[in-house]
Amino acid sequence: MQVYTKRGDYGNTNIIGGRTVKKDALRVEAYGTIDEANSLIGYIVSQMNEQDVTLKNELIQIQHYLFDCGTDLATPHGKNSYKLTKESITWIEARIDCYAPIPPAIESFVLPGGQPVASLLHIARTVVRRAERRMVSFASEEETNPHAGIFINRLSDYLFVLARLVNHQNKVAEPLYERGGKVFHTSLKKDDSH
């Protein structure tokens, strides 16, 4: 397989179905940012200890879901059936519900940081949030898989919860935002992180 095709030399790319679009089109921005998040998660997996096999396998599963999401974004509505389904959302919500209660409850915002893998998970969370913004922009222009946007929204919550879990498992105190006062009066729920 030849790696370079020269089709993109003038700022164009082909999406699924063969249609040509500009490389800075909202669709391409959306699935390109998903690819960026996927690459970062792959790096995080490479930095995890061997005993973190469950979390590593989950993150690899998420990489597959992100590839599905990118494929859906690259597919014009009605061209093919979408890959991300309601089941992917149910799966990630179950993981969030499993991990969120494990670290101690917090009353203020968490500063991104702590143990190195936790810090990388926070970076991935912000990249996923950017991907979500790109997807919202694209969805205002063209119809796309509605499950993709929901999954990406849940993924940022999952990465936040996972960063907290990794800090907790490694007995690393989370850095807290000190000037915001108490913003959570009960334990942090899955949708209260941002």
Protein Blocks (a to p, Z undefined) as FASTA:
>chain_A
ZZbgolmmnopacdehhiacdfkbmklmmmmmmmmmmmmmmmmmmmpcfklmmmmmmmmm
mmmmmmmmmmmmmpcghkaccfbdfklmmmmmmmmmmmmmmpccdfbdcdeedjfklmmm
mmmmmmmmmmmmmmmmmmmmpccdfklmmmmmmmmmmmmmmmmmmmmmnopacdddfklo
pabfbdcdfklmZZ
